[in-house]
Structure formats: structure tokens, C-alpha cells
Amino acid sequence: MEKTNVTMTTEEMQGEPAAKENETKAEKFIRIGEYRMNKAVDAIGRLENLANRGSYEYTQEQVDAMFQRLSLK
């Protein structure tokens, strides 16, 4: 019976695309950057759905707290 390798890289455990063989640091930056940016854009899109007052009730203070947390420091 063939033994399979079940070890995973840190990137694979975080759900990021697996590293390419002989990948440069610049290529790794682009690969991981694209993946993370796409996830961030998707998450922001889901946050936008919260603006629907027909489905949600919230205060201005709650909105301000969310924007404060999203702002870069």
C-alpha cells in the first residue's frame, strides 16, 4: 500500500494557494497578494449587505465602530 504525505505547508493550512517549485519572492508576493486581496474584496462586499435597513437594525455608533476598525492605522 502506498503511503501518502499528509504534511501541509503553513500556506495550505491557511487556505492560500500552494507554493510553486522554484518560485521567487516576487512571484510569491503576487500569488499570495492576489489571493488575499480577492478575499478582502469579497469580505467588504458582504459587509455592504449589512446596509440593508429592511433586514438589519443598527445605530450610527455601531456603524462608526465598524468603520473605525476598518481604518488603517
PDB file as gemmi writes it, atoms N, CA and C in Angstrom:
CRYST1    1.000    1.000    1.000  90.00  90.00  90.00 P 1                      
ATOM      1  N   MET A   1       0.850  -1.173   0.000  1.00  0.00           N  
ATOM      2  CA  MET A   1       0.000   0.000   0.000  1.00  0.00           C  
ATOM      3  C   MET A   1       0.897   1.239   0.000  1.00  0.00           C  
ATOM      4  N   GLU A   2       0.543   2.221  -0.815  1.00  0.00           N  
ATOM      5  CA  GLU A   2       1.336   3.440  -0.932  1.00  0.00           C  
ATOM      6  C   GLU A   2       1.069   4.371   0.234  1.00  0.00           C  
ATOM      7  N   LYS A   3       2.122   4.925   0.797  1.00  0.00           N  
ATOM      8  CA  LYS A   3       1.999   5.848   1.911  1.00  0.00           C  
ATOM      9  C   LYS A   3       1.867   7.276   1.362  1.00  0.00           C  
ATOM     10  N   THR A   4       0.871   8.018   1.815  1.00  0.00           N  
ATOM     11  CA  THR A   4       0.678   9.377   1.331  1.00  0.00           C  
ATOM     12  C   THR A   4       1.262  10.374   2.317  1.00  0.00           C  
ATOM     13  N   ASN A   5       1.715  11.491   1.792  1.00  0.00           N  
ATOM     14  CA  ASN A   5       2.284  12.555   2.604  1.00  0.00           C  
ATOM     15  C   ASN A   5       1.152  13.477   3.047  1.00  0.00           C  
ATOM     16  N   VAL A   6       0.917  13.563   4.336  1.00  0.00           N  
ATOM     17  CA  VAL A   6      -0.184  14.375   4.835  1.00  0.00           C  
ATOM     18  C   VAL A   6       0.285  15.684   5.454  1.00  0.00           C  
ATOM     19  N   THR A   7       1.568  15.986   5.335  1.00  0.00           N  
ATOM     20  CA  THR A   7       2.048  17.251   5.871  1.00  0.00           C  
ATOM     21  C   THR A   7       1.628  18.379   4.943  1.00  0.00           C  
ATOM     22  N   MET A   8       1.272  19.489   5.536  1.00  0.00           N  
ATOM     23  CA  MET A   8       0.829  20.648   4.775  1.00  0.00           C  
ATOM     24  C   MET A   8       1.700  21.840   5.121  1.00  0.00           C  
ATOM     25  N   THR A   9       1.891  22.710   4.127  1.00  0.00           N  
ATOM     26  CA  THR A   9       2.618  23.939   4.397  1.00  0.00           C  
ATOM     27  C   THR A   9       1.717  24.885   5.179  1.00  0.00           C  
ATOM     28  N   THR A  10       2.322  25.892   5.789  1.00  0.00           N  
ATOM     29  CA  THR A  10       1.539  26.892   6.515  1.00  0.00           C  
ATOM     30  C   THR A  10       0.536  27.557   5.592  1.00  0.00           C  
ATOM     31  N   GLU A  11       0.941  27.860   4.358  1.00  0.00           N  
ATOM     32  CA  GLU A  11       0.037  28.489   3.397  1.00  0.00           C  
ATOM     33  C   GLU A  11      -1.167  27.610   3.098  1.00  0.00           C  
ATOM     34  N   GLU A  12      -0.932  26.324   2.915  1.00  0.00           N  
ATOM     35  CA  GLU A  12      -2.034  25.414   2.619  1.00  0.00           C  
ATOM     36  C   GLU A  12      -3.004  25.339   3.795  1.00  0.00           C  
ATOM     37  N   MET A  13      -2.480  25.380   5.018  1.00  0.00           N  
ATOM     38  CA  MET A  13      -3.352  25.326   6.188  1.00  0.00           C  
ATOM     39  C   MET A  13      -4.199  26.593   6.288  1.00  0.00           C  
ATOM     40  N   GLN A  14      -3.713  27.713   5.775  1.00  0.00           N  
ATOM     41  CA  GLN A  14      -4.458  28.968   5.813  1.00  0.00           C  
ATOM     42  C   GLN A  14      -5.378  29.104   4.611  1.00  0.00           C  
ATOM     43  N   GLY A  15      -5.393  28.125   3.731  1.00  0.00           N  
ATOM     44  CA  GLY A  15      -6.262  28.147   2.574  1.00  0.00           C  
ATOM     45  C   GLY A  15      -5.679  28.886   1.390  1.00  0.00           C  
ATOM     46  N   GLU A  16      -4.440  29.319   1.478  1.00  0.00           N  
ATOM     47  CA  GLU A  16      -3.816  30.030   0.380  1.00  0.00           C  
ATOM     48  C   GLU A  16      -3.291  29.034  -0.651  1.00  0.00           C  
ATOM     49  N   PRO A  17      -3.166  29.498  -1.893  1.00  0.00           N  
ATOM     50  CA  PRO A  17      -2.672  28.585  -2.924  1.00  0.00           C  
ATOM     51  C   PRO A  17      -1.272  28.082  -2.599  1.00  0.00           C  
ATOM     52  N   ALA A  18      -1.008  26.851  -2.961  1.00  0.00           N  
ATOM     53  CA  ALA A  18       0.276  26.215  -2.645  1.00  0.00           C  
ATOM     54  C   ALA A  18       1.411  26.879  -3.409  1.00  0.00           C  
ATOM     55  N   ALA A  19       2.581  26.866  -2.799  1.00  0.00           N  
ATOM     56  CA  ALA A  19       3.771  27.453  -3.402  1.00  0.00           C  
ATOM     57  C   ALA A  19       4.166  26.679  -4.656  1.00  0.00           C  
ATOM     58  N   LYS A  20       4.711  27.396  -5.604  1.00  0.00           N  
ATOM     59  CA  LYS A  20       5.209  26.780  -6.823  1.00  0.00           C  
ATOM     60  C   LYS A  20       6.679  26.415  -6.629  1.00  0.00           C  
ATOM     61  N   GLU A  21       7.105  25.384  -7.316  1.00  0.00           N  
ATOM     62  CA  GLU A  21       8.514  24.975  -7.229  1.00  0.00           C  
ATOM     63  C   GLU A  21       9.383  26.062  -7.853  1.00  0.00           C  
ATOM     64  N   ASN A  22      10.476  26.408  -7.205  1.00  0.00           N  
ATOM     65  CA  ASN A  22      11.414  27.434  -7.661  1.00  0.00           C  
ATOM     66  C   ASN A  22      10.776  28.813  -7.792  1.00  0.00           C  
ATOM     67  N   GLU A  23       9.793  29.104  -6.992  1.00  0.00           N  
ATOM     68  CA  GLU A  23       9.092  30.387  -7.023  1.00  0.00           C  
ATOM     69  C   GLU A  23       9.965  31.465  -6.380  1.00  0.00           C  
ATOM     70  N   THR A  24      10.052  32.620  -7.035  1.00  0.00           N  
ATOM     71  CA  THR A  24      10.825  33.720  -6.460  1.00  0.00           C  
ATOM     72  C   THR A  24       9.987  34.419  -5.397  1.00  0.00           C  
ATOM     73  N   LYS A  25      10.636  35.252  -4.604  1.00  0.00           N  
ATOM     74  CA  LYS A  25       9.914  36.006  -3.581  1.00  0.00           C  
ATOM     75  C   LYS A  25       8.921  36.965  -4.220  1.00  0.00           C  
ATOM     76  N   ALA A  26       9.277  37.531  -5.357  1.00  0.00           N  
ATOM     77  CA  ALA A  26       8.366  38.432  -6.066  1.00  0.00           C  
ATOM     78  C   ALA A  26       7.130  37.682  -6.560  1.00  0.00           C  
ATOM     79  N   GLU A  27       7.330  36.495  -7.097  1.00  0.00           N  
ATOM     80  CA  GLU A  27       6.205  35.684  -7.559  1.00  0.00           C  
ATOM     81  C   GLU A  27       5.324  35.259  -6.397  1.00  0.00           C  
ATOM     82  N   LYS A  28       5.952  34.920  -5.274  1.00  0.00           N  
ATOM     83  CA  LYS A  28       5.192  34.540  -4.083  1.00  0.00           C  
ATOM     84  C   LYS A  28       4.345  35.715  -3.594  1.00  0.00           C  
ATOM     85  N   PHE A  29       4.923  36.915  -3.601  1.00  0.00           N  
ATOM     86  CA  PHE A  29       4.187  38.111  -3.193  1.00  0.00           C  
ATOM     87  C   PHE A  29       2.956  38.303  -4.067  1.00  0.00           C  
ATOM     88  N   ILE A  30       3.128  38.167  -5.378  1.00  0.00           N  
ATOM     89  CA  ILE A  30       1.998  38.345  -6.301  1.00  0.00           C  
ATOM     90  C   ILE A  30       0.944  37.269  -6.074  1.00  0.00           C  
ATOM     91  N   ARG A  31       1.376  36.015  -5.961  1.00  0.00           N  
ATOM     92  CA  ARG A  31       0.429  34.900  -5.775  1.00  0.00           C  
ATOM     93  C   ARG A  31      -0.391  35.072  -4.503  1.00  0.00           C  
ATOM     94  N   ILE A  32       0.291  35.309  -3.401  1.00  0.00           N  
ATOM     95  CA  ILE A  32      -0.421  35.430  -2.131  1.00  0.00           C  
ATOM     96  C   ILE A  32      -1.188  36.749  -2.058  1.00  0.00           C  
ATOM     97  N   GLY A  33      -0.596  37.820  -2.614  1.00  0.00           N  
ATOM     98  CA  GLY A  33      -1.268  39.117  -2.607  1.00  0.00           C  
ATOM     99  C   GLY A  33      -2.591  39.089  -3.354  1.00  0.00           C  
ATOM    100  N   GLU A  34      -2.597  38.469  -4.527  1.00  0.00           N  
ATOM    101  CA  GLU A  34      -3.843  38.362  -5.298  1.00  0.00           C  
ATOM    102  C   GLU A  34      -4.895  37.587  -4.524  1.00  0.00           C  
ATOM    103  N   TYR A  35      -4.490  36.495  -3.913  1.00  0.00           N  
ATOM    104  CA  TYR A  35      -5.426  35.669  -3.152  1.00  0.00           C  
ATOM    105  C   TYR A  35      -6.019  36.457  -1.984  1.00  0.00           C  
ATOM    106  N   ARG A  36      -5.158  37.120  -1.222  1.00  0.00           N  
ATOM    107  CA  ARG A  36      -5.629  37.861  -0.044  1.00  0.00           C  
ATOM    108  C   ARG A  36      -6.467  39.071  -0.436  1.00  0.00           C  
ATOM    109  N   MET A  37      -6.093  39.764  -1.510  1.00  0.00           N  
ATOM    110  CA  MET A  37      -6.891  40.914  -1.959  1.00  0.00           C  
ATOM    111  C   MET A  37      -8.288  40.466  -2.394  1.00  0.00           C  
ATOM    112  N   ASN A  38      -8.363  39.360  -3.116  1.00  0.00           N  
ATOM    113  CA  ASN A  38      -9.671  38.858  -3.541  1.00  0.00           C  
ATOM    114  C   ASN A  38     -10.536  38.513  -2.334  1.00  0.00           C  
ATOM    115  N   LYS A  39      -9.935  37.907  -1.309  1.00  0.00           N  
ATOM    116  CA  LYS A  39     -10.692  37.586  -0.096  1.00  0.00           C  
ATOM    117  C   LYS A  39     -11.162  38.862   0.599  1.00  0.00           C  
ATOM    118  N   ALA A  40     -10.311  39.886   0.650  1.00  0.00           N  
ATOM    119  CA  ALA A  40     -10.672  41.146   1.304  1.00  0.00           C  
ATOM    120  C   ALA A  40     -11.817  41.830   0.562  1.00  0.00           C  
ATOM    121  N   VAL A  41     -11.748  41.861  -0.759  1.00  0.00           N  
ATOM    122  CA  VAL A  41     -12.810  42.487  -1.556  1.00  0.00           C  
ATOM    123  C   VAL A  41     -14.127  41.745  -1.352  1.00  0.00           C  
ATOM    124  N   ASP A  42     -14.086  40.432  -1.326  1.00  0.00           N  
ATOM    125  CA  ASP A  42     -15.305  39.641  -1.086  1.00  0.00           C  
ATOM    126  C   ASP A  42     -15.888  39.942   0.299  1.00  0.00           C  
ATOM    127  N   ALA A  43     -15.020  40.036   1.306  1.00  0.00           N  
ATOM    128  CA  ALA A  43     -15.485  40.310   2.669  1.00  0.00           C  
ATOM    129  C   ALA A  43     -16.108  41.695   2.767  1.00  0.00           C  
ATOM    130  N   ILE A  44     -15.522  42.673   2.099  1.00  0.00           N  
ATOM    131  CA  ILE A  44     -16.092  44.021   2.114  1.00  0.00           C  
ATOM    132  C   ILE A  44     -17.448  44.019   1.420  1.00  0.00           C  
ATOM    133  N   GLY A  45     -17.572  43.255   0.359  1.00  0.00           N  
ATOM    134  CA  GLY A  45     -18.867  43.133  -0.317  1.00  0.00           C  
ATOM    135  C   GLY A  45     -19.933  42.569   0.608  1.00  0.00           C  
ATOM    136  N   ARG A  46     -19.561  41.609   1.423  1.00  0.00           N  
ATOM    137  CA  ARG A  46     -20.528  41.053   2.378  1.00  0.00           C  
ATOM    138  C   ARG A  46     -20.881  42.078   3.450  1.00  0.00           C  
ATOM    139  N   LEU A  47     -19.915  42.912   3.841  1.00  0.00           N  
ATOM    140  CA  LEU A  47     -20.222  43.971   4.805  1.00  0.00           C  
ATOM    141  C   LEU A  47     -21.226  44.962   4.231  1.00  0.00           C  
ATOM    142  N   GLU A  48     -21.097  45.244   2.931  1.00  0.00           N  
ATOM    143  CA  GLU A  48     -22.024  46.176   2.280  1.00  0.00           C  
ATOM    144  C   GLU A  48     -23.466  45.704   2.410  1.00  0.00           C  
ATOM    145  N   ASN A  49     -23.675  44.410   2.426  1.00  0.00           N  
ATOM    146  CA  ASN A  49     -25.031  43.867   2.550  1.00  0.00           C  
ATOM    147  C   ASN A  49     -25.686  44.274   3.873  1.00  0.00           C  
ATOM    148  N   LEU A  50     -24.889  44.581   4.881  1.00  0.00           N  
ATOM    149  CA  LEU A  50     -25.440  44.982   6.173  1.00  0.00           C  
ATOM    150  C   LEU A  50     -26.139  46.342   6.124  1.00  0.00           C  
ATOM    151  N   ALA A  51     -25.926  47.105   5.062  1.00  0.00           N  
ATOM    152  CA  ALA A  51     -26.555  48.420   4.936  1.00  0.00           C  
ATOM    153  C   ALA A  51     -28.059  48.321   4.677  1.00  0.00           C  
ATOM    154  N   ASN A  52     -28.564  47.154   4.403  1.00  0.00           N  
ATOM    155  CA  ASN A  52     -29.980  46.956   4.108  1.00  0.00           C  
ATOM    156  C   ASN A  52     -30.795  47.100   5.398  1.00  0.00           C  
ATOM    157  N   ARG A  53     -31.394  48.262   5.591  1.00  0.00           N  
ATOM    158  CA  ARG A  53     -32.183  48.526   6.802  1.00  0.00           C  
ATOM    159  C   ARG A  53     -33.450  47.673   6.861  1.00  0.00           C  
ATOM    160  N   GLY A  54     -33.865  47.109   5.744  1.00  0.00           N  
ATOM    161  CA  GLY A  54     -35.011  46.212   5.744  1.00  0.00           C  
ATOM    162  C   GLY A  54     -34.708  44.883   6.429  1.00  0.00           C  
ATOM    163  N   SER A  55     -33.439  44.538   6.471  1.00  0.00           N  
ATOM    164  CA  SER A  55     -33.038  43.266   7.071  1.00  0.00           C  
ATOM    165  C   SER A  55     -32.333  43.425   8.406  1.00  0.00           C  
ATOM    166  N   TYR A  56     -31.783  44.628   8.651  1.00  0.00           N  
ATOM    167  CA  TYR A  56     -30.972  44.834   9.847  1.00  0.00           C  
ATOM    168  C   TYR A  56     -31.347  46.133  10.535  1.00  0.00           C  
ATOM    169  N   GLU A  57     -31.118  46.172  11.809  1.00  0.00           N  
ATOM    170  CA  GLU A  57     -31.322  47.384  12.604  1.00  0.00           C  
ATOM    171  C   GLU A  57     -30.008  47.675  13.322  1.00  0.00           C  
ATOM    172  N   TYR A  58     -29.540  48.918  13.224  1.00  0.00           N  
ATOM    173  CA  TYR A  58     -28.261  49.271  13.834  1.00  0.00           C  
ATOM    174  C   TYR A  58     -28.227  50.762  14.130  1.00  0.00           C  
ATOM    175  N   THR A  59     -27.324  51.128  15.006  1.00  0.00           N  
ATOM    176  CA  THR A  59     -27.168  52.530  15.381  1.00  0.00           C  
ATOM    177  C   THR A  59     -25.983  53.134  14.630  1.00  0.00           C  
ATOM    178  N   GLN A  60     -25.943  54.454  14.598  1.00  0.00           N  
ATOM    179  CA  GLN A  60     -24.815  55.138  13.979  1.00  0.00           C  
ATOM    180  C   GLN A  60     -23.516  54.828  14.726  1.00  0.00           C  
ATOM    181  N   GLU A  61     -23.611  54.653  16.028  1.00  0.00           N  
ATOM    182  CA  GLU A  61     -22.428  54.312  16.816  1.00  0.00           C  
ATOM    183  C   GLU A  61     -21.856  52.962  16.390  1.00  0.00           C  
ATOM    184  N   GLN A  62     -22.721  52.003  16.085  1.00  0.00           N  
ATOM    185  CA  GLN A  62     -22.252  50.695  15.627  1.00  0.00           C  
ATOM    186  C   GLN A  62     -21.557  50.812  14.267  1.00  0.00           C  
ATOM    187  N   VAL A  63     -22.133  51.614  13.386  1.00  0.00           N  
ATOM    188  CA  VAL A  63     -21.529  51.837  12.071  1.00  0.00           C  
ATOM    189  C   VAL A  63     -20.172  52.518  12.236  1.00  0.00           C  
ATOM    190  N   ASP A  64     -20.115  53.548  13.073  1.00  0.00           N  
ATOM    191  CA  ASP A  64     -18.857  54.258  13.310  1.00  0.00           C  
ATOM    192  C   ASP A  64     -17.784  53.317  13.859  1.00  0.00           C  
ATOM    193  N   ALA A  65     -18.184  52.416  14.759  1.00  0.00           N  
ATOM    194  CA  ALA A  65     -17.238  51.468  15.331  1.00  0.00           C  
ATOM    195  C   ALA A  65     -16.683  50.530  14.256  1.00  0.00           C  
ATOM    196  N   MET A  66     -17.531  50.109  13.323  1.00  0.00           N  
ATOM    197  CA  MET A  66     -17.073  49.237  12.248  1.00  0.00           C  
ATOM    198  C   MET A  66     -16.085  49.976  11.335  1.00  0.00           C  
ATOM    199  N   PHE A  67     -16.416  51.216  10.984  1.00  0.00           N  
ATOM    200  CA  PHE A  67     -15.516  51.979  10.115  1.00  0.00           C  
ATOM    201  C   PHE A  67     -14.196  52.294  10.826  1.00  0.00           C  
ATOM    202  N   GLN A  68     -14.261  52.553  12.096  1.00  0.00           N  
ATOM    203  CA  GLN A  68     -13.035  52.816  12.857  1.00  0.00           C  
ATOM    204  C   GLN A  68     -12.143  51.582  12.840  1.00  0.00           C  
ATOM    205  N   ARG A  69     -12.728  50.429  13.004  1.00  0.00           N  
ATOM    206  CA  ARG A  69     -11.956  49.179  12.998  1.00  0.00           C  
ATOM    207  C   ARG A  69     -11.360  48.913  11.614  1.00  0.00           C  
ATOM    208  N   LEU A  70     -12.041  49.317  10.550  1.00  0.00           N  
ATOM    209  CA  LEU A  70     -11.547  49.091   9.200  1.00  0.00           C  
ATOM    210  C   LEU A  70     -10.475  50.094   8.782  1.00  0.00           C  
ATOM    211  N   SER A  71     -10.423  51.242   9.429  1.00  0.00           N  
ATOM    212  CA  SER A  71      -9.457  52.266   9.013  1.00  0.00           C  
ATOM    213  C   SER A  71      -8.035  51.817   9.304  1.00  0.00           C  
ATOM    214  N   LEU A  72      -7.153  52.179   8.400  1.00  0.00           N  
ATOM    215  CA  LEU A  72      -5.743  51.813   8.553  1.00  0.00           C  
ATOM    216  C   LEU A  72      -5.074  52.740   9.556  1.00  0.00           C  
ATOM    217  N   LYS A  73      -4.188  52.182  10.346  1.00  0.00           N  
ATOM    218  CA  LYS A  73      -3.505  52.977  11.359  1.00  0.00           C  
ATOM    219  C   LYS A  73      -2.047  53.060  11.057  1.00  0.00           C  
TER     220      LYS A  73                                                      
END                                                                             
